Amino acid sequence: MRVSVDPTKCQDHGQCAIAAPLVFTMNDDGKLEYNGAPDDSERDHVEEAADVCPAQAIFIED
């Protein structure tokens, strides 16, 4: 699984970090950081993060 975030859409709301904290985190500056190649065991959490993203900026590829 590959995860990407469109930086032109992402508004750093942090909902993804709540849904999938092992994949998405907010740094000290309040900016999103993420693992672009998480373990497949995180798929359900990543899909939830993509669903709850207000900007719909998260994309998942197999």
Secondary structure by P-SEA (a helix, b strand, c coil): cbbbbcccccccccccccccccccccccccbbbbcccccccaaaaaaaaaaacccccccccc
